[in-house]
Amino acid sequence: MKIKNHMKLEFMSKSQNEAFARVVVASFASQLDPTIEELADVKTAVSEAVTNAIIHGYEGKEGIVLVECSIFQNTIEITIEDQGKGIEDVEMARQPLYTSKPELERSGMGFTVMETFMDMVEIETKRDDGTKIRMVKRFQSFDN
């Protein structure tokens, strides 16, 4: 499938940048004429992935979060990547209510939320080398 448009965004792993990333991706996705619900799904999934990179990937240390988006015919592919500590057990992390940070009162629903709102979620991780989350969303409104 041929890429119609592409963008990259890089920012410091500060919690205030989560909202920035969410808005940038939503603005980029808007060229596919999504419904309000579809756009809300994308924003929520991006928020979860970026928050995970900041809180779990870097654990309070400074680092860089990279967001890339590609648009195909009626689909957006979003990649969110960090060079943090990686995920020790991906299958465990994907379980609803699991959190490696219970002291921060995290809900443990990040991956569940991403998988609920996106059509596909892939996780690549390497211990002490970071995590890459690839999410795909197909927009129904564009099919007509």
N, C-alpha and C positions, 0 to 999 in steps of 0.2 A: 504494500500500500504506500502511495506517495505522500510525503509530508507536504501539507499546504502552508503551514506556518510553524514557527519554533521560537522559543524564548528561554533565556537562562536568567536566574536571579541568585545572587550570593549575598549572605548577610551573616552577622555575628550571632552566636547562639545566646541571644538575650530574649527573655520571655516577651518583651514588648514588640518583638519582631514577628511574633506569631500572627497577629492581626494584619500586619503589613503583607505577609506572604499570602494570607487568605484572600485579601482584597486584590492583590496583583493577579493571582491565578483566576479569580472570579472574573476580573476585567478581561483577561486574555480569553477565557472560555466563552465570554458573551458573544463573540463573533459567530458562534455556532447557534445562536438564537435559542438558548435553553429556556425551559420553563422555570418559574421561580423555584419550584421544588427541586429540579435538576441542579440548578445553581446552588441552592442551599446544601444539597448532598455533597457537591464538590467542595464547597467551603468548609463543611464539617469534617470531611475526610482529610483535607489539607491541614486543618487545625490540629487534628489528632496526630498526624504524622510529624508535623513540625514540633509540636509539644513533646512528643516522644524523643525526637532527636536532641532537643534542648535539655530536657530533664534526665532522660535515661542515657543518652549517648555521651553527653559531656559531663553530667553529674556536677553542675555548678562551675565547671571550668569553662574558659572561653575557647570557642572553636568556630568553625564556619559551617553553615548549613547551605546546601546547594539545592535549588529547585529548578527543574527543567520541565517544560511543557512542549508537547508537539500536538498539532492538530492535523487529523486526517479528514476524510470526507465528513463524517458525522460523529467523530470520536476524538476525545482528548486523552492523551497519555501524560501522566504526571509522575515525575521521579523526584523523590526527596531523599537527600543523601547527607550523611555526616561522616566524619573520620574519628568518631568517638570510640568507646570501649567495645562496641558490638553487643549482640544479644547472646547470652550464654545458652539458652534453650528456646529456640523459636517455637516449637510446638507448645511448650508450656506458656510462652508469652502470648500465643494466639488464643488461649483458653479464656472465656469470659470470667471476669472478676479477679484474674491473676494480676498481681502487681509486685514488682520488685522493690517498690518504695511505699510500703504501707504507712510509714511514719509521716509521709507527705499527704496522707488521706487521698491517694489516687484511687480512682474507681476500678481500674483494671479492665476497662472496656475499649481501649484505643483501637486495637486490631479488629475487634468485633464491630465497632462502629464503621471503620474503614471498609470492612468486608460487606457490611450491610448496605452502605450507600454507593459503593463502586461496583462495577461489573467484574472486575478482576483486581486482585492484590497479590503481588509477589514480593517476597522478602529475601534479600541477599545480605548476609552478615558474616563478618570475620572477626574473631576475637582480637581486641586491641587495634582494629583497623577500620571499624565503622560499619554502618548499616545503610543499605539502599532499599527504599520502598518504591515499588513501581505500581501505579494504580491506573486503571483504564475505565473510562465512562463513555458509554454510547448514548447520544442524545436522540430521543424518540421524536422530538418536535422537528428535527431536521429531516426525518424520513419522508414526510408528506410531500 
